[in-house]
């Protein structure tokens, strides 16, 4: 009984880790895209203060 319950616990734990990894990578991709969008919409003075010099 204990071995069976520990096996199911291990399966649930690995399943949760897989779901967490997928969610983490999805959040990372969305966060990176949101960061690029925000960086593109920054005011020109903020870009100049950062030393971009593009505009």
DSSP file (Angstrom, degrees, kcal/mol; ACC not computed):
  #  RESIDUE AA STRUCTURE BP1 BP2  ACC     N-H-->O    O-->H-N    N-H-->O    O-->H-N    TCO  KAPPA ALPHA  PHI   PSI    X-CA   Y-CA   Z-CA
    1    1 A X     >        0   0    0      0, 0.0     4,-2.4     0, 0.0     5,-0.2   0.000 360.0 360.0 360.0 -44.8    0.0    0.0    0.0
    2    2 A X  H  >  +     0   0    0      1,-0.2     4,-2.7     2,-0.2     5,-0.2   0.930 360.0  50.0 -65.3 -43.3    2.8    2.4    0.9
    3    3 A X  H  > S+     0   0    0      1,-0.2     4,-2.2     2,-0.2    -1,-0.2   0.919 111.9  48.7 -61.1 -42.9    4.8    1.7   -2.2
    4    4 A X  H  > S+     0   0    0      1,-0.2     4,-2.1     2,-0.2    -1,-0.2   0.922 112.7  46.9 -63.8 -43.9    1.7    2.2   -4.4
    5    5 A X  H  X S+     0   0    0     -4,-2.4     4,-2.2     1,-0.2    -1,-0.2   0.887 112.0  50.2 -68.0 -37.2    0.8    5.5   -2.8
    6    6 A X  H  X S+     0   0    0     -4,-2.7     4,-2.5     2,-0.2    -1,-0.2   0.874 108.8  53.0 -68.4 -34.7    4.3    6.8   -3.0
    7    7 A X  H  X S+     0   0    0     -4,-2.2     4,-2.6    -5,-0.2    -2,-0.2   0.928 110.3  46.7 -64.6 -43.5    4.4    5.9   -6.7
    8    8 A X  H  X S+     0   0    0     -4,-2.1     4,-2.6     1,-0.2    -2,-0.2   0.890 111.7  51.8 -66.1 -36.5    1.2    7.8   -7.3
    9    9 A X  H  X S+     0   0    0     -4,-2.2     4,-2.6     2,-0.2    -1,-0.2   0.917 110.0  48.9 -63.6 -41.4    2.7   10.7   -5.3
   10   10 A X  H  X S+     0   0    0     -4,-2.5     4,-2.7     2,-0.2     5,-0.2   0.913 111.1  49.8 -64.2 -42.2    5.8   10.6   -7.5
   11   11 A X  H  X S+     0   0    0     -4,-2.6     4,-2.4     1,-0.2    -2,-0.2   0.923 112.3  47.4 -62.3 -43.3    3.7   10.6  -10.6
   12   12 A X  H  X S+     0   0    0     -4,-2.6     4,-2.5     2,-0.2    -2,-0.2   0.902 112.1  50.7 -63.7 -40.0    1.7   13.6   -9.4
   13   13 A X  H  X S+     0   0    0     -4,-2.6     4,-2.2     2,-0.2    -2,-0.2   0.931 112.1  45.6 -64.6 -45.7    4.9   15.4   -8.5
   14   14 A X  H  X S+     0   0    0     -4,-2.7     4,-2.3     2,-0.2    -1,-0.2   0.889 112.8  51.6 -65.0 -38.4    6.5   14.8  -11.9
   15   15 A X  H  X S+     0   0    0     -4,-2.4     4,-2.4    -5,-0.2    -1,-0.2   0.911 110.0  48.7 -63.5 -41.6    3.3   15.8  -13.6
   16   16 A X  H  X S+     0   0    0     -4,-2.5     4,-2.5     1,-0.2    -2,-0.2   0.891 110.2  51.7 -65.5 -38.3    3.1   19.0  -11.6
   17   17 A X  H  X S+     0   0    0     -4,-2.2     4,-2.5     2,-0.2    -2,-0.2   0.905 109.7  49.5 -64.7 -40.4    6.8   19.8  -12.4
   18   18 A X  H  X S+     0   0    0     -4,-2.3     4,-2.5     2,-0.2    -2,-0.2   0.940 112.4  47.3 -63.6 -45.7    6.1   19.3  -16.2
   19   19 A X  H  X S+     0   0    0     -4,-2.4     4,-2.6     1,-0.2    -2,-0.2   0.901 112.0  51.0 -62.1 -39.8    3.1   21.6  -16.0
   20   20 A X  H  X S+     0   0    0     -4,-2.5     4,-2.6     2,-0.2    -1,-0.2   0.908 110.0  49.5 -64.9 -41.1    5.1   24.2  -14.0
   21   21 A X  H  X S+     0   0    0     -4,-2.5     4,-2.5     2,-0.2     5,-0.2   0.930 112.2  47.5 -63.4 -44.5    7.9   24.0  -16.7
   22   22 A X  H  X S+     0   0    0     -4,-2.5     4,-2.5     1,-0.2    -2,-0.2   0.941 114.4  46.6 -62.0 -46.7    5.4   24.5  -19.5
   23   23 A X  H  X S+     0   0    0     -4,-2.6     4,-2.5     1,-0.2    -1,-0.2   0.880 111.7  52.2 -62.5 -37.7    3.8   27.4  -17.7
   24   24 A X  H  X S+     0   0    0     -4,-2.6     4,-2.3    -5,-0.2    -1,-0.2   0.922 111.2  45.3 -65.9 -43.7    7.1   28.9  -16.9
   25   25 A X  H  X S+     0   0    0     -4,-2.5     4,-2.5     2,-0.2    -2,-0.2   0.892 113.3  50.2 -68.5 -38.0    8.3   28.8  -20.5
   26   26 A X  H  X S+     0   0    0     -4,-2.5     4,-2.7    -5,-0.2     5,-0.2   0.930 112.7  46.8 -63.6 -44.0    5.0   30.2  -21.8
   27   27 A X  H  X S+     0   0    0     -4,-2.5     4,-2.8     1,-0.2    -2,-0.2   0.879 111.3  52.6 -64.9 -36.6    5.2   33.1  -19.2
   28   28 A X  H  X S+     0   0    0     -4,-2.3     4,-2.3     2,-0.2    -2,-0.2   0.928 111.1  46.0 -64.5 -44.5    8.8   33.7  -20.2
   29   29 A X  H  X S+     0   0    0     -4,-2.5     4,-2.3     2,-0.2    -2,-0.2   0.938 116.1  44.9 -64.9 -46.2    7.9   34.0  -23.9
   30   30 A X  H  X S+     0   0    0     -4,-2.7     4,-2.7     1,-0.2    -2,-0.2   0.912 113.2  51.0 -64.8 -40.5    5.0   36.2  -23.2
   31   31 A X  H  X S+     0   0    0     -4,-2.8     4,-2.4    -5,-0.2    -1,-0.2   0.887 109.7  50.3 -63.6 -38.5    7.0   38.3  -20.8
   32   32 A X  H  X S+     0   0    0     -4,-2.3     4,-2.3     2,-0.2    -1,-0.2   0.921 112.0  47.2 -66.0 -43.1    9.8   38.7  -23.4
   33   33 A X  H  X S+     0   0    0     -4,-2.3     4,-2.3     2,-0.2    -2,-0.2   0.908 112.8  49.1 -64.0 -41.4    7.3   39.8  -26.1
   34   34 A X  H  X S+     0   0    0     -4,-2.7     4,-2.6     1,-0.2    -1,-0.2   0.892 110.2  51.7 -64.8 -38.7    5.6   42.3  -23.7
   35   35 A X  H  X S+     0   0    0     -4,-2.4     4,-2.8     2,-0.2    -2,-0.2   0.910 109.9  48.7 -64.4 -42.0    9.1   43.6  -22.7
   36   36 A X  H  X S+     0   0    0     -4,-2.3     4,-2.1     2,-0.2    -2,-0.2   0.908 111.9  49.8 -63.7 -40.6   10.0   44.2  -26.4
   37   37 A X  H  X S+     0   0    0     -4,-2.3     4,-1.4     2,-0.2    -2,-0.2   0.920 112.8  46.5 -64.1 -42.5    6.6   45.9  -27.0
   38   38 A X  H  < S+     0   0    0     -4,-2.6     4,-0.3     1,-0.2     3,-0.3   0.919 111.3  51.7 -64.9 -42.5    7.2   48.2  -23.9
   39   39 A X  H >< S+     0   0    0     -4,-2.8     3,-0.9     1,-0.2    -1,-0.2   0.871 108.7  51.6 -62.3 -36.1   10.7   48.9  -25.0
   40   40 A X  H 3< S+     0   0    0     -4,-2.1    -1,-0.2     1,-0.2    -2,-0.2   0.816 110.9  48.3 -69.9 -29.3    9.5   49.9  -28.5
   41   41 A X  T 3< S+     0   0    0     -4,-1.4    -1,-0.2    -3,-0.3    -2,-0.2   0.323  81.8 124.6 -95.9   8.5    6.9   52.3  -27.0
   42   42 A X  S <  S-     0   0    0     -3,-0.9    -3,-0.0    -4,-0.3     5,-0.0  -0.342  72.1 -98.1 -65.1 148.3    9.2   54.1  -24.6
   43   43 A X     >  -     0   0    0      1,-0.1     4,-1.8     4,-0.0     3,-0.3  -0.279  31.0-116.1 -61.9 155.4    9.4   57.8  -24.9
   44   44 A X  H  > S+     0   0    0      1,-0.2     4,-2.6     2,-0.2     5,-0.2   0.846 114.3  57.4 -66.4 -32.5   12.3   59.2  -27.0
   45   45 A X  H  > S+     0   0    0      1,-0.2     4,-2.4     2,-0.2    -1,-0.2   0.873 105.8  50.5 -67.2 -33.5   13.8   61.0  -24.0
   46   46 A X  H  > S+     0   0    0     -3,-0.3     4,-1.6     2,-0.2    -1,-0.2   0.900 111.3  48.5 -68.4 -38.2   13.9   57.7  -22.1
   47   47 A X  H  <>S+     0   0    0     -4,-1.8     5,-2.7     2,-0.2     4,-0.3   0.893 112.6  48.3 -66.7 -38.3   15.7   56.1  -25.1
   48   48 A X  H ><5S+     0   0    0     -4,-2.6     3,-1.1     1,-0.2    -2,-0.2   0.878 109.4  52.8 -68.2 -37.4   18.1   59.0  -25.3
   49   49 A X  H 3<5S+     0   0    0     -4,-2.4    -1,-0.2     1,-0.3    -2,-0.2   0.839 106.1  54.2 -66.8 -30.7   18.8   58.7  -21.5
   50   50 A X  T 3<5S-     0   0    0     -4,-1.6    -1,-0.3    -5,-0.1    -2,-0.2   0.573 119.8-113.4 -78.2  -7.5   19.6   55.1  -22.0
   51   51 A X  T < 5S+     0   0    0     -3,-1.1    -3,-0.2    -4,-0.3    -2,-0.1   0.744  75.5 134.1  84.4  22.7   22.1   56.0  -24.6
   52   52 A X      < -     0   0    0     -5,-2.7    -4,-0.2    -6,-0.1    -5,-0.1   0.981  33.9-174.5 -69.7 -55.8   20.2   54.5  -27.5
   53   53 A X        +     0   0    0     -6,-0.3    -5,-0.1    -9,-0.2    -1,-0.1   0.614  42.8 122.2  74.2  12.2   20.6   57.4  -29.9
   54   54 A X              0   0    0      1,-0.2    -1,-0.1    -7,-0.1   -10,-0.0   0.857 360.0 360.0 -75.2 -33.2   18.4   55.9  -32.6
   55   55 A X              0   0    0    -11,-0.2    -1,-0.2     0, 0.0   -11,-0.1   0.363 360.0 360.0-118.9 360.0   16.0   58.9  -32.5
